[in-house]
Amino acid sequence: MEVDKGKGEAEETRKVAEADRDTVTLKSSDGKLFEVSKEAAARLSTVLAGMIAGGSIDDNGTDLKQIGSEALENVVDYCNKHANSIPSAALISSSISFNTAPFKEPEEWERKFVDRLSHDALFDLVEAANFLGMERLLDVTCHKISEMMKGKSPDQIREVFNIKNDYTKEELEEIRQELAWAFYDD
Amino acid sequence: MRAPSFGRKVPYVMAAQAQQGPSLTDDAVAEILARLPAICIARFRAVCKAWNALASHPSVDRVLAARRPTERDTTLWPCLWWVDDDDPRRHRVDAARIDRFRGRWHPDVHRTPPSPLAISLDGNDMAISTEAFRSWDGVLCTRVLPRRPDDSSANGYMLWNPLTNAYAVVAAPAPAGHGWIVGGYAHPVTGRFHLLHATDVAVPSDNLAARTTVRILRVGDVTGWREVSLPPSLSTMTMSGEKDRSVSLHGNLHWLVEQPGSGKKAAAVVLVFDTAKEQFRFMAAPERPGLDPTTARLRVVPRGNKQQLCVLALIKQQLPVALEVWVLDDYSSDHRRSWRLRETIGLDGTRLSRARFVAAAAVEVVEGVNEGEEVFVHHEDGIEAYSVRSKVWRRVSVGRRCAALLMYRESAIQPEISFCKALRGFHRGTASHGSIWHSPSTARPDGHSAMPCLGLNPGPWHGTDNGPARCWHGYGPIVALAALSPAWLPAPSLHSVTGRCPLTLVAGRQVPQVATAPSLPPSADVSQPAGAIVHRQEGRRPPPGVARRAARRVAARRGAAAESRQDGSVWDLMDLELKMKCLVLGTTALRGTAWLALVPHSASAVPGRHGPFGHV
């Protein structure tokens, strides 16, 4: 009985998935499932587009082992917001010119989207965007990080990013001399 | 290479997990770094070894090369350079100025301050030729000409990296006055700058094309120019005028030349110079009947994240006259098939004729911020720009004194583009005269601009981080350094930088009459103790040799200096520091050779003298 019931449920989900074809289910490294509209996923992520076109999308959740649930949630969130933010008529032209168009400043909602993220979440999102080939999201997140970094000294950067200084004193001095032009302000 | 890991601040319990937790891959860090201004990238090399490796890593290079210009931080500069001269036709000037063309496509023309770059040779025997400014890998190159016609030793080429202000002059290969620079590149591995020079020995009459000799120079090498062999089939080639400028892509230089042995049909072929192997080879050009290699232009266009070779050509015997734009989609595979006709641009409504296009001083393809790609044609009558996106020609209005249009792309990946010994300049007698940035146009806020001034390159990055560009120009000529006097120094309000003063001024005796002169007479012997010596105090490692000698001199004069130090107030010192930095940048980008830069520029005008430090 138990087994039958399980089968039935599986069939049911498959039916649902077949009927509901405009979404894809993504599975994070820790096994959480997220749904995202197929259209948005294909448009925003070259990797997902390839998977959808190649038929390697698993209805029970496409495994994305490299991406944690938190980051994936953000990715999905971004996809949904992106889908909502642009009227669909403009989508086609924007996606065509996307590769050649110069980087545009993040829009208001994108700015808000990355502003609310913690550093860690932001870094994870960069990785996820990079992994999924989401150019725009990568642009937006990297832009945010680079904005954070601008005007900071190496010391501040180490502090913010919690990086260990693995230079010896001499090495550091040497590199600073070599790059003297970059250190007017210190 | 190990992926650099952004360490995380994590609760203690999670520390173990975080250690193996996600870290940013090289790609991601490269993406982030590439979005920073060049100066930040350079600065962050001091963060940790992994970042240092990454900032010099080709992946950042690639990202940067492909970076699309953003509003405030534009790597791709269509530059207009013009000359500080009433009569540009003279073709030789004391100072050349370059401004970013902020024209129509710059998003905020009116609020962005101009960022003029300027260079001048402050020597007495050389003038800058304005005929052919070229740019490769972020280095601008032009010819320098002797002021006296009989002085052939002053024939040479000037190299200038506006990003670091590094500057060098190299002698032209003998016989002087023949040939021209056809290419330049920073070596992909060492970063050492190289120049390619071509001559066809005299008589370039129509049918008697002489054999072309191509020479290469590792800038700064004592060995000088050496010949590289062209492909045997290509003993002569016509590389002259604006067309001789090669374009670099994927570490190779490219020219569009006539296919050897093609007879009267004049088929085109792309000549490629592999900078790593130092070898020439051929590559297929677009197979288009009527494509005339002598008039078509080979350029590089940005395409998404990549760059592509592109040929702009007017097709012979075809009416109406139209400009065809061919692009090479796949650089690595079969070129014959990869060339694709991307655009056909009609010339209706422009003042461009076939003859004008052929004679055009510059044909460039740039990618703007808002308006997408544009084709610029600078002909005798002005500049015409075609927007690929909106498919319309427009005239670009520029000042009358505009001399030329130049594509300049900052090369931030290689802040260490090296000119090696050529930079030290003072070794070479007539080869160089120190470096001065003469920027008469950049008036200080207090209106104090009557004096010829020099200054730090107020380049693009100063304005990127902390608001508007700081006014760092407005210093007197560097001779003021050699003969310091308060009368010379600009008002202390110039900058409010305090608390950084790694320099001590150790002045020799004061020489007021020199101090008030607008410049040092060439005969003045500045190698005598009139010169001030600036001494770095902090525990920086002094460059060997130079520092030892300098230190000896400093020690020898310390007694006298202590008395004359009353002028060494804080702002003097700061100014001096900036000047010194300015000089450091100007004369050497090499590690540790900063001291040389302190030599007054006019020192080499003194026969047999090479600055106060002697031969170093």
Interface residues (C-beta under 8 A of the other chain):
Chain A: G68 N99 T100 A101 P102 F103 E105 H119 D120 F123 D124 V126 E127 N130 L138 C142 H143 I145 S146 M149 K150 G151 S153 P154 I157 R158 F161 N162 I163 K164 N165 D166 Y167 E170 L172 E173 E174 I175 R176 Q177 E178 L179 A180 W181 A182 F183 Y184 D185 D186
Chain B: F6 G7 R8 K9 V10 P22 L24 T25 D27 A28 E31 I32 L33 R35 L36 P37 I39 C40 A42 R43 F44 R45 A46 V47 C48 K49 A50 W51 N52 R68 P69 T70 E71 T164 N165 R303 G304 N305 E367 G368 V369 N370 G372 E373 P415 E416 T464 D465 N466 V497 R500 G539 R540 R541 L578 K581 V584 L585 A589 R591 G592 A594
